[in-house]
Amino acid sequence: MSGNILVGKGHSMPPWMRWCALLMGALLLSDGMRRLFSGAVEFSSFLPCILVGGACAYASGYEKTFSLSGEGFKREMLFWGKGRKEVLPWEDMEEIVLVPSQEGVTAIFPLKDGGWRAFFPGAREEDFHDLASAFRPGISVRRISE
């Protein structure tokens, strides 16, 4: 744990896959634009290249991060720097449920209308207990087995 902050991991693409998606998107977009501006009359000759290329380029900018700090549990889902940033403050947390594994700990933050969960690689159960006692003493932090 570094400085009372735990950083989690979402389902972001690995860097090599992001670069491949960006390159594939650029190639398909440029080929679609070339076909469009060279006088293609049928949509079927350039539209698929533009649509798939744009989707590849857009998807390569996806990032998902989680953190648990003094302000609470924060999750960010961003496409090229824009998107959703949500915070669950310590005051709104009912309890923290931990599911430890060999690689880290999955934390579940149940709420009345659902809940949030995140995987924290390399984290230990003690890290969650330390954060909870520092920022919200008395909150229930319990462990369940896989």
C-alpha positions in Angstrom: 0.0 0.0 0.0 1.5 3.4 -1.0 0.4 6.5 0.8 -3.1 5.3 1.9 -4.1 4.6 -1.6 -5.0 1.2 -3.2 -5.1 1.1 -7.0 -7.2 -1.5 -8.7 -7.2 -2.9 -12.2 -10.0 -2.9 -14.7 -10.4 -4.6 -18.0 -8.3 -2.2 -20.0 -6.4 -3.5 -23.0 -2.7 -4.2 -22.7 -0.5 -1.5 -24.3 0.5 -3.7 -27.3 -3.2 -4.4 -28.0 -4.0 -0.7 -27.8 -1.3 0.2 -30.3 -2.5 -2.6 -32.7 -6.1 -1.4 -32.4 -5.0 2.2 -33.1 -2.9 1.2 -36.1 -5.6 -1.1 -37.5 -8.2 1.7 -37.0 -5.9 4.3 -38.8 -5.3 1.9 -41.7 -9.0 1.1 -42.1 -10.1 4.7 -41.8 -7.5 5.9 -44.3 -8.5 3.1 -46.8 -12.2 4.0 -46.4 -11.5 7.7 -46.9 -9.4 6.8 -50.0 -12.2 4.8 -51.4 -14.7 7.5 -50.6 -12.8 10.4 -52.2 -11.7 8.3 -55.2 -15.3 8.4 -56.4 -16.8 5.2 -54.9 -20.5 5.1 -55.6 -21.5 2.2 -53.5 -21.6 2.6 -49.7 -20.6 -1.1 -49.3 -17.1 -0.3 -50.8 -16.1 2.3 -48.2 -18.6 2.4 -45.3 -17.4 -0.8 -43.5 -13.8 0.4 -43.5 -14.8 3.7 -42.0 -17.1 2.2 -39.4 -14.7 -0.6 -38.3 -11.7 1.6 -38.4 -13.4 4.3 -36.3 -14.5 1.7 -33.8 -11.0 0.3 -33.5 -9.5 3.7 -33.0 -12.1 4.6 -30.4 -11.7 1.4 -28.5 -8.0 1.8 -28.3 -8.5 4.8 -26.0 -10.4 2.8 -23.3 -9.2 2.9 -19.7 -10.7 1.6 -16.6 -9.2 2.3 -13.2 -10.2 1.9 -9.6 -8.8 3.3 -6.4 -9.5 3.3 -2.7 -8.3 6.4 -0.9 -9.3 9.1 1.6 -12.2 10.3 -0.6 -13.6 6.7 -0.9 -13.9 4.2 -3.7 -13.4 5.9 -7.1 -13.9 4.2 -10.4 -13.1 5.8 -13.8 -14.2 4.5 -17.2 -12.6 6.8 -19.8 -12.5 6.8 -23.6 -9.6 9.1 -24.7 -9.7 11.0 -21.4 -13.5 11.6 -21.3 -16.1 9.5 -19.7 -17.5 8.6 -16.3 -15.8 9.2 -12.9 -17.8 8.0 -10.0 -17.0 8.2 -6.3 -18.5 6.1 -3.4 -17.6 8.2 -0.3 -16.7 6.4 2.9 -19.8 7.7 4.5 -22.1 5.9 2.0 -20.3 2.5 2.3 -22.3 -0.1 4.3 -19.5 -2.7 4.5 -16.5 -4.0 2.5 -16.5 -7.7 1.5 -13.1 -9.1 0.6 -12.4 -12.1 -1.6 -8.7 -12.8 -1.5 -6.8 -14.8 -4.1 -3.2 -15.6 -5.0 -2.9 -12.5 -7.2 -4.6 -9.9 -5.0 -7.9 -9.1 -3.4 -11.3 -8.5 -4.9 -13.3 -5.9 -2.9 -17.1 -5.7 -3.0 -18.9 -2.6 -1.8 -22.5 -3.6 -1.4 -25.2 -0.9 -1.6 -29.0 -1.0 -1.2 -29.5 -0.9 -5.0 -26.7 -3.1 -6.1 -23.0 -2.6 -5.4 -19.6 -2.1 -6.8 -16.6 -4.4 -7.1 -13.0 -4.2 -8.1 -9.9 -6.3 -8.2 -6.8 -4.9 -6.5 -3.7 -6.8 -7.7 -1.0 -7.3 -5.1 -3.2 -6.0 -2.3 -3.5 -7.7 1.1 -6.5 -7.9 3.4 -4.6 -5.8 6.0 -4.4 -2.9 3.5 -8.2 -2.7 3.5 -8.5 -2.9 7.3 -5.9 -0.1 7.6 -7.7 2.2 5.2 -11.1 1.5 6.7 -9.8 2.2 10.3 -8.1 5.4 9.1 -11.1 6.8 7.1 -14.2 5.1 8.5 -13.7 3.5 11.9 -16.3 0.9 12.7 -17.2 -0.1 9.1 -17.5 -3.9 8.7 -14.7 -5.4 6.7 -15.3 -9.1 6.2 -13.7 -11.9 4.3 -15.3 -14.6 2.2 -13.6 -17.5 0.5 -13.6 -18.2 -3.2 
